[in-house]
């Protein structure tokens, strides 16, 4: 098998310092190549149309000339092969819903680090939806509140855990549902972050999910949610 293709990305943000910072940050990822940047949605549309190959647009929302939501809508309509990942300061329900309705495949806040952004880019290129840990709970809650997939929440399992989960794996899933990152889960449970990753991998394999959003949905359905002792 040949080497995996580099993920080609453009960065769209109206603040020059943020835009340049993201370009610099993305350059530290071995499998990512930034092929352009734009200061608003209109520039982004022109740039996308001019490129021979593009995989992902990293898109801000609140921009002049043409908003990130409208730009996302047009890009996903005219260039369905290009994935849009929103990267914004906003994590309210309205912003998230607007971006997803426009066709965004990922939604991160600007608190995301290089690793989380890189993981999001790889996920959407693989055809998955991806959301930051601080966003995923809101997405799934909105699905249930609006009568989305299997809207009724299952009661917590009182006679053993589902799908052969261990108590620790169920705890980890519950904390993912509460929106905690791997690092915060490790701190909450007084275990190492590598151990958290092992529990996540084992749990995902048992319950048949591929990402955190699906894991949150599973946890809510099976009553595994738990409130962390501290944020």
N, C-alpha and C positions, 0 to 999 in steps of 0.2 A: 504494500500500500504506500502511496506517495504521502508527502508531507501535507498536513491540513492547510487549506488556504487561509491567508491572512484576512481578518475581518476588516473591511474597508468602511470607515466611519466619517461622517461630517458632524461638526459641532455647531449648534445654533443657539445663540444667546445674545441679547442686546447689550449686555455689559462687557466691555472689552476686556477688563481684567479677569472676569470670570471665564470668558471665552478662551483667552490665552492660557489661563491656568488649566482649563480642561484639556486643551490641546497638549500642553506639557505633560499632564497627568496620563493621558492616553498613550503618549509616546513611551511610557515606562512599561507598557504591556507588550510582551513579546509577540503576541498573536493579533495585535491591532495596529492598523495604519490609518492615521487621520489624513484624509485626502482633500479636506477643505473645511472652511468655517463660514458662517453667515451671521449677520447682526439682526435679522428679522425674518419673518416667515416668507416674505416675497423673495428675498435673496436666496433663501433655502430652496424654494421652488425652482428658481433659475439654475442653481448649482446642481440640484438633483438631476434636472433635465440634461445638463451638459456633460455629466459623467458617464463613461462607458460602463463602469461597474461600480455599484454601491450596495452595501449590505444593510447598514443601520444609520439612521439619523438620530442623534442625541439632541432632543428638542426642549427648549425652555417654553413656557406657556405665555407669560405676560410680556408681549413685545409690541413695539410700534409697527405701523404700516400694515402688517398682517400677523394676527395672533398665532401662537403655537397650535391651538386647537384647529383653526381653519387651515393652517399649513399642513397639519397632520392629515386632515380629511382629504385634502387635494392630493397629497403624496400617496396615500394608501389607495386612492381611487385610480390615479394615473400610473402609479408604479407599484403594483401590489407585491412585487418581489423585494421591495425595500421595507424593512421593519423600522418603526418609530418607537424609540424609548424616551419617554418624558423624563426630564431632570429639572426639577423646579423647587422653589421654596414652599409651594402650597401643597397641603395634604388634606384639605377639606373635601367633603363628599362631593360637592358640586364640581370642583376642579377635576377630581378623579373620574367622576362619571362622564364629564364632557370629553376628556381625553380618550377614554375607552370607547365611547360612542363614536368618536372620530376615527377610530381604528388603531390607536396606539396598542402595541403589544407588551409594553413595559411601563412602569411608573415608579420612579425613585424620587426621593427628596434630596436636596443638596447637602444633607448630612451624610450621604453615602460616600464611602471611601473608594479607593482605587480598586480593591478586590471585589467589592459588591458591584461596582459599575462593570468591571470586566466580566463577572459572572452573568450579569444581566444581558450584556451583548452576546455572549456565547449562547445563552438560553434562547433568545429570540431568533438567532440565526438557525438554531436547531428546531425552530417551529413552536417553541413554548411561549406561554405568557409568563411574565415575571414581574414581581412587585417587591419593593423594599419591605423590610420587616415592620416598619412603622406604618405601612400602607395596607398590607395584606389583610389584617383583621377588619379594617373598614370595608374593603372590597367584599369580603365574604359576608359580613354583617348586612351589607346592602343587598346582596343576593337573597339572603333569607328574608329580610324585611320586605322585599318587593315580590316575594313569592317565587324566587328563582329556584334552581335545582334542589329538589327534595326539601322544600321550604320548612317543613316541620322538623324541629330539632328532636332528636331522639333523647330519651331519658338517659341519665348516666347508667353505665353498666354496674349493677350491684352484685352480680354473680360472676365474678371474673372479668378479665379484660378481653376485648375483641381481638380476633386475628392472631392470637398467640403473643400479644405484646407483653413485655415485662412491665413491672410497675415503674421502673426508671424510664423506659421508652415512652410510656403513657404520660409521665411527668413532662418529659421533653416536648412531646407533641402539644401538651396543654400550654406550655410556655411559648411555643411557636405561635399558637393561636392567640396568645396574649400580646403578640407583637414583639417579643424579645429577640434580639440577635443572638448568634451563637456565643459571643463573648459574655453577654448579659445572662444567658442561661447558665453558663459555666459558673459565673459569680453567684447566681441564685442558688445553685445546687452544690456549690463548693467542690466542683470537679474541674478537671482540665478541659480546655476548649477542644483538644483532640478527642477526648472521651465523648464530649457532646456530639462531635461529628460522627463518631462511631455509632452512637445511639440513634442518631438521625438516619444514617445509612441503613442500619438494621431495621428501624421502624418503617422507613419508606419501602423497603423491600417486602416487608410483611403485609403492609396495607395496600401496596400496589399504586403508590403515587410517585410523581416525578419531581415535584417542586413544592415550595412552601405554601403556595396558594391552595393547591390540592390537599396538602396536609392540614391546613387550617380548616378547610371545608370538612374533612374527615373528622377532625377533633370536635368541631361543633356538632356534627351529626351524632356523634357517639358520646356526647356529654363529657368530654375529657378536658374542657377548658378549666384553667385554674388561674387565680389571681396571684401575681408575683408578690412576694413579701415587700419588695422594694423595687423602684425603677432606677 
